[in-house]
Amino acid sequence: MNNLEALKRVFTCIDNTTLEGCDTYKKVETLCRRSMEMKDARRGIGHVAAVCVYPVFVKQARGLLHGSGIKVASVAGAFPHGQSPLKVKLEEVRYALDEGADEIDMVLSRGLLLEGEYNRVREEVAMVKGLCDDRRLKVILETGELPSERYIRKAAELAIEGGADFIKTSTGKIAVNATLEAAEVMLEVIKKHYEQTEKWVGFKAAGGISSPDEVLKYERLAERIIGEKQITNQFFRIGASRLTERLFEFLTQ
């Protein structure tokens, strides 16, 4: 597949995102409407996979996106740091789901991971997945806060053992976000899990990816490790804000 066709495919794997402290209902409305507009059947460009917002905007986004085929994703569970009591995290997840979220992006408890509290990390993911039921759960590892490849690998394994449907690199809220090195480790864990269980888990790269060239690097890496058939929005996502418009302009120029 040539680069242009690969980018068209990846465009349908984007979670078009706004997660800022200054988000407003007007900004979310603009994001949703623009996400629906960025589709060009004549050029073979489908719509983005999802719009990702804070829980307070989920109901609005769901209403605006109704019938479009675009999912509503929401960060929940004390995003971006995860430093809240478990009952508070679960209540926020429950709220987002009740408001109509199709997908939840939660943050892994990195502090517990670094303290070696592996069972608690796994169980927390499992409890959130229990609330999600058949709705997708993406678990953010925040790889830039993990001190070594060993911790990234362990975080990925625990998230998958807890029931994650996707593992995600980053929140986009720290200095070091998505990197190809971290992505490679995560994709290797996903492949190993498939070889052991014949069940695929998805991969999402997010944080600091801002150009078509960078997108292609992640797409090619994933294709090499988990195979071309997995490069669909069922198993591959890119979290994006500025990138979405840039990529659409590139594809339609």
Number of C-alpha atoms within 10 A of each C-alpha: 7 6 12 13 13 15 22 18 19 26 29 22 24 26 27 27 25 20 18 10 7 7 13 13 12 9 12 23 17 12 20 24 14 13 23 17 11 18 18 13 9 7 10 11 20 18 20 26 25 26 28 30 25 19 25 15 20 26 16 17 27 21 13 16 19 11 9 11 12 22 21 27 31 30 26 26 29 21 21 19 17 17 16 13 10 15 10 13 21 19 16 19 26 20 16 26 22 12 17 20 27 20 24 27 24 29 27 30 26 22 15 13 20 14 8 11 13 16 12 14 21 22 16 19 24 19 15 25 23 14 15 19 11 11 16 20 26 30 31 28 27 28 27 19 17 18 10 11 15 11 17 23 21 17 29 28 19 21 26 23 15 21 22 26 23 24 33 32 28 27 27 19 15 14 10 15 20 24 18 15 10 22 22 18 17 27 24 16 21 25 19 15 17 14 11 9 9 10 10 18 22 24 27 26 27 25 22 22 21 18 14 20 13 13 20 16 12 22 21 15 16 22 16 12 14 20 12 13 8 17 22 16 21 16 18 25 27 29 28 22 22 14 22 23 16 13 19 18 11 13 18 11 5
